[in-house]
Amino acid sequence: MDPARVDALARDLAAAGFTGGGVRALIGDDAEAALGRMVAEPARRAARRGPGPLATLLHAFVLGDAVPEAAMAEALPSLGVDGAVGLGIAERRAAPAPLVAPLVAIRLHAYRDALGGGEWWIASDLDELAGVAPLRPDHVLGVGGAARTLAALLPAVRSASALDLGTGCGVIALHLRRFAARVVATDISERALWFTALNARLNGVDGIETRLGSLYDPVEGERFDLIASNPPFVITPRTAGVPSYEYRDGGATGDGLMAAVVGGLHAHLVPGGAARLLGNWETVDGEAGLDRVRAWAGRRGAPLDAWAIERESLDPVRYAELWLRDGGTLPRDDAHDALLDAWLDDFEARGVSAVGMGWLALRRPVGDASLARFERVPQSVALEHVGSHLSAAFDDAAWLAELSDPSLAAEHLLVAPDVTEARHQLPGAAGPTVIELRQGGALGRTVSVDTALAALVGACDGELSVGVLIGAIAGLLEVDEQILAADLLPRVRELVLVGILRRG
Ligand SMILES: C[S@@+](CC[C@H](N)C(=O)[O-])C[C@H]1O[C@@H](n2cnc3c(N)ncnc32)[C@H](O)[C@@H]1O
């Protein structure tokens, strides 16, 4: 890849106003929203009404349209059509008129994190929005919902080094580089690494090193402060005729690739180093998927602090339907039933009754492991709060593990500012039958509490210690203080961990 050409492309994109705001101003909010739903035509219609360099770039690199060579030359004055062809992002088509067709998509990705916000141009393979179906087996994904989720899970902590395992177009590597001095981005796909290098240069981001190879092979013997991966976790039957896509299928049987990614973390993290993964896990012969994740994370001699968050669990039919649809195979298609059978045969043969889908946050402990949570979190979660919440939870778990109950009772805690209390009362009843604490941030939990815990949380403004508050509540409720403390303190620990109470 010629860096001078990539720099010329960046100058041209900027000069044309190829930004989120520029595109929105050209096509309008409705057409922009339609693009998010992979519907191209409203944007195409709008771009036709406002011809010029920005419309040309939008046609070519967002919608995948071939454009007249003269228009492309006008849109890329620095790079030129020859430069675009030389860079491998476009090709000439002779008929019916001199046209230039894009070979890649270039889309805008807006981000916001603890350091501020911005926008990147992200090049990837042309996809359904550009009329490409079915996708090529070595398709390199653009920025999708999964990548956005993983980006939101990342800790906003400065570090020396980070690894993006299975980098694809490199968007997670770009996010990691905001906080890490050095990022290694790996993939088994040379094409993916080409996109990653292109995207780093295009956005003026240095310090991302690309390496080819499977799983941890390219980083043998190395350790990182942070490992992030949206791995190719899709469970795919190993049956002739079932299409396999590099971007979603790592070639293992069942969830074996997830087990390998988690299994390699301890050896590739520095003590105290963290990992954030997306993944799938199977329920096999009645052993729940989350219990299998627990086993992956809890290997003897290689312990990890672990918090597994299962967002959804699908039965085998719904799981197969999801990924058949993702691959462009719909129920009306001839191939559909045979492919569905292949998926169900595979699940049946291996005793799989459900597949969990979700997020894994892990840490190589400095000493003993202090966090092991494996839970369903089905409620809607505001993603922007998750990364900082998970980081704080690992620190809080280590803190709580060292803290005796008397020490906890001596702490001055604060109720988090996003917590509200809801009381539900039967008509005419003297008091509430249900009291709930609700979070606006963190994982958006609703926690049922009794009168004593509600009173304690309500009084946690940092002024009085937990022990003093428990004493006062015991007096009010006319119960034994010791018994109340024994009842409340474990639940106070839980409320700290889930972010309802905070250290003062
Ligand atoms: C789901 S995509 C994630 C891409 C990108 N990180 C994102 O979040 O959008 C998974 C990536 O893993 C790569 N991959 C597949 N098998 C792999 C393996 N055995 N080792 C490393 N990477 C692999 C694929 O080529 C693909 O780029």
The ligand as an SDF file (V2000), in Angstrom:
LIG
                    3D

 27 29  0  0  0  0  0  0  0  0999 V2000
  -16.4790  -10.8530   13.5820 C   0  0  0  0  0  0  0  0  0  0  0  0
  -15.0580  -10.3230   12.7400 S   0  0  0  0  0  0  0  0  0  0  0  0
  -14.5690   -8.9630   13.7380 C   0  0  0  0  0  0  0  0  0  0  0  0
  -13.9410   -7.8520   12.9720 C   0  0  0  0  0  0  0  0  0  0  0  0
  -13.7330   -6.5670   13.7760 C   0  0  0  0  0  0  0  0  0  0  0  0
  -12.8510   -6.7850   14.9100 N   0  0  0  0  0  0  0  0  0  0  0  0
  -15.0650   -6.0330   14.2570 C   0  0  0  0  0  0  0  0  0  0  0  0
  -15.3320   -6.0710   15.4570 O   0  0  0  0  0  0  0  0  0  0  0  0
  -15.8420   -5.5890   13.4220 O   0  0  0  0  0  0  0  0  0  0  0  0
  -13.9020  -11.6050   13.1460 C   0  0  0  0  0  0  0  0  0  0  0  0
  -12.5420  -11.4620   12.4980 C   0  0  0  0  0  0  0  0  0  0  0  0
  -11.7390  -12.5750   12.9360 O   0  0  0  0  0  0  0  0  0  0  0  0
  -10.9730  -13.0500   11.8480 C   0  0  0  0  0  0  0  0  0  0  0  0
  -10.6330  -14.4600   12.1010 N   0  0  0  0  0  0  0  0  0  0  0  0
  -11.2800  -15.5820   11.6910 C   0  0  0  0  0  0  0  0  0  0  0  0
  -10.6640  -16.6820   12.1790 N   0  0  0  0  0  0  0  0  0  0  0  0
   -9.6170  -16.2440   12.9140 C   0  0  0  0  0  0  0  0  0  0  0  0
   -8.5920  -16.8960   13.6520 C   0  0  0  0  0  0  0  0  0  0  0  0
   -8.5510  -18.2230   13.7440 N   0  0  0  0  0  0  0  0  0  0  0  0
   -7.6670  -16.1370   14.2720 N   0  0  0  0  0  0  0  0  0  0  0  0
   -7.6900  -14.7750   14.1900 C   0  0  0  0  0  0  0  0  0  0  0  0
   -8.6540  -14.1060   13.5100 N   0  0  0  0  0  0  0  0  0  0  0  0
   -9.5900  -14.8220   12.8660 C   0  0  0  0  0  0  0  0  0  0  0  0
  -11.8450  -12.8440   10.6450 C   0  0  0  0  0  0  0  0  0  0  0  0
  -11.0700  -12.7820    9.4620 O   0  0  0  0  0  0  0  0  0  0  0  0
  -12.5390  -11.5250   11.0010 C   0  0  0  0  0  0  0  0  0  0  0  0
  -11.8130  -10.4380   10.4870 O   0  0  0  0  0  0  0  0  0  0  0  0
  1  2  1  0
  2  3  1  0
  2 10  1  0
  3  4  1  0
  4  5  1  0
  5  6  1  0
  5  7  1  0
  7  8  2  0
  7  9  1  0
 10 11  1  0
 11 12  1  0
 11 26  1  0
 12 13  1  0
 13 14  1  0
 13 24  1  0
 14 15  1  0
 14 23  1  0
 15 16  2  0
 16 17  1  0
 17 18  1  0
 17 23  2  0
 18 19  1  0
 18 20  2  0
 20 21  1  0
 21 22  2  0
 22 23  1  0
 24 25  1  0
 24 26  1  0
 26 27  1  0
M  CHG  2   2   1   9  -1
M  END
$$$$
